[in-house]
Structures are given as C-alpha cells and as structure tokens.
Amino acid sequence: MNQPLRKISSQPYVVITAFCSLLAIVGFALYGLPFFYDFYKEEFGWTARVVTSGNALGKILVAPLFGFIAGWIIDRYGPRRMLMAGALMTCAALIGLSQMNSLGLFYVSYVFVALGYVFGGPLPCQVLISRRFKENRGKAMGIAYLGIGTGGFLVPLIAAGLINNFGWRPALICLGVLIVMVAVPLAFFIKDPLSDTDKVFKPEPSVPFRSILKNPNFYLLAFGSMCSIGAVGGINQNLKLYLRDLSFDQTQAAHVISLVLLMSLAGRVLMGWLADLMPRKYVMILIYVIVGCSIPLLLIPEFPGRLYLFAVIFGIGLGGDYMIIPLMAGDLFGVKILGRVMGVILVADGIAEATVPMLAASLRDTSGNYMTGFTILIGIALTGALIVSFLPKHKKEI
C-alpha cells in the first residue's frame, strides 16, 4: 500500500521554506530582472520608460484582479500550493522574456512575473510565518525575509557571470530554472498550517472582513505602505539604469546593487529584532525615514564612496520595508484573516510599485537625468512615514 508523503510543519522548516521561496521568487526575479533592462534598451532601442513599463503593466493588471483572491485562497486552503504555483509562473515568465523580440511577449511575460509574485511571494510567506509564530514573530519574519536580500545579493553576480559567458537570453532561462529548483522542493513538503493555528494562538473572534474595511487604520497602513513601497520600487527598478548613465560597466553595477541587497540582510535582522522589542509603528517610521534620507546621496555631487554609502543606508531601509507591513497588519487585525488583509494591501502596494518606478523613468527620459524623479521619491517616502505616525502604537492582543 502506498504511504502518503509526510508533510512537515515545524517552525524551523516553515522559516526555511519561506526563506527559499522569497530568495527565488522575490530575490532572483524582482531584483534580478532590472539587471537586464540595459540589454533591452540596447537591443530593441526602448526608452527607460518602456523597459520599466512591463513591471508596471503586470502589477496593475494582476494585483487588483488576483490580490484579494490569493489572500482568500490562502486563508481558506493554506499557502502550500500557492508557493509552488508562484515559482512555476515565475520560471515561465523568465523563459518568456528570454524568447521575446517584441513588446507583446514582453508584457505577457511580466504578467506572469506579477502572478508569480502574488501567488508565491511575500503574501503566502507572511501568512505561513504568522500562523506558526506568536512569540518572536518579528525575528522569524526577519530571518525568512533574509531570503530576499540573499537572492538579491546573489542574482547580479550570478546574472553577470551567465551573461558574460552565454549572453542575456540564456542567462534568463538559467535563472528561471534555478527559481524552481530552489523554491518548489521545500514547499512541496510543507504542511498547510490550518489546524495548527489553534495550537499556536488563542482562538481569535471571527471578524467580518467588511469591518476591517471600515477601520481607518486599515487605510493608514495601506497608504503609508504604498508610499514607501513606491519609493523603494522606484530606486530598485531604476538603479541599474542610473549606474549605466554614470558609465558603470556590468561588473561595477553588479557590485553596487549586490551591496544594497547584502546590507538589506542586516536591515531585516535589525528591524525584525526591533519589532519584537518596541511598538512596530515606531520601527515602521524608522524604516521609512531611512529610505527617504538615503536617496539624496544619489543626487549630491560625487565624493569617494558616495554610491557605496548610499548602498549601505538604503539597503538597511530596504531590508525592513516589506517585512514590517505584515507584522503591523497582524498586530492591528490579527492573523485569522491576515491573508485577505494583506491581499488588499498587496493590491495597493503593487499599484505603487508599478507606477512610481515608471514615473521616475519617464522623468529621466524627459529631462535626461534622475534629479527630478529621485527628488519626488524622497517626498513620497517621507510622506509614508508621516501617514504611519497616525497609527496606534499599542499592539492588539492576538
């Protein structure tokens, strides 16, 4: 008689699974694809606005249509199948980009990038961690989110090596296959923690989702996170193009981008630790201020180490940026409907992450530099800090 495959739900295994999924789907794809933008410009003659428009179109189409649905599926059935489906969609997207010769396939591929991110990226990982941890949830989330920084640190170096040896198209195929190899096996054996929730938490009262939509704190969290995610996305999506404007070669650009993601590892650990020690509202404000205060380093006159100082400071802010949102949402609304709450916030953040980078790129095409675009990003990030300051500082008991 065939024995069913044993599923695993221990806390360490959950963290490792989330780490690998975030490394592959977010670290390799979200932070890896902008490394190829200059090749699109050179081969197809596209502008900075066009090469960033794929990310924008994918997020705008996918996030409103699938964000809440993905959250509902995770709340109802658990994250396991979502994690595997997201990895396969992301792989298909990178293979599609490797074969493109027109904007049509470019945009279709980015729709699959966005689908992979929604179904296999932060949303299911956030729910997976939140359902298995009550104590030390910030530390656990911080460790899992190290996957993003690790993947983002490695992918420019891996991509540069693959490009130098095989060209940019085979490099995309290799990265797509690598995403599946890293993300799928561990997710396959994860146990969806539906029944396990009661073992970790006191039973939560059933809260209708419509009551969340009437809560002003939901909108403060959504709009505040939109600002910071938009600012971070604006830098991440344009940094390689900015460095190429400064005549950095592929290796030099890879070193700066990798340093950003390397420092994000420290940022995730630091902010996760702080989130377990003090009200998360203050940690969130700190993160958003760090992001806003790092961007001026890209605009001031050159001095030795300027870009590397930027990479260190921005990387620390980047490390905590995505991670702090589900922690704050869990405090405000509990974990029972966290998938749906974060599904809606993911829609809002996805729109910001789609439109703000393209705005910065469009301003660069118009003016010939990033001065105006990056100045706007500073204002957006600091506006996010201001909005978050109106959230309550005390945790909700869950």
BELPE-V129476 format. One record per run of one state. SS is the DSSP state (2 for helix, 1 for strand, 0 for the rest). FROM is the first residue (numbers start at 0). TO is the last residue. If there is no record, write none. Layout:
SS/FROM/TO + SS/FROM/TO
This chain:
0/0/6 + 1/7/7 + 0/8/9 + 2/10/43 + 0/44/46 + 2/47/76 + 0/77/78 + 2/79/98 + 0/99/101 + 2/102/119 + 0/120/120 + 2/121/131 + 0/132/135 + 2/136/165 + 0/166/166 + 2/167/187 + 0/188/188 + 1/189/189 + 0/190/195 + 2/196/199 + 0/200/207 + 2/208/212 + 0/213/214 + 2/215/244 + 0/245/248 + 2/249/274 + 0/275/278 + 2/279/297 + 0/298/304 + 2/305/332 + 0/333/336 + 2/337/366 + 0/367/369 + 2/370/387 + 0/388/397
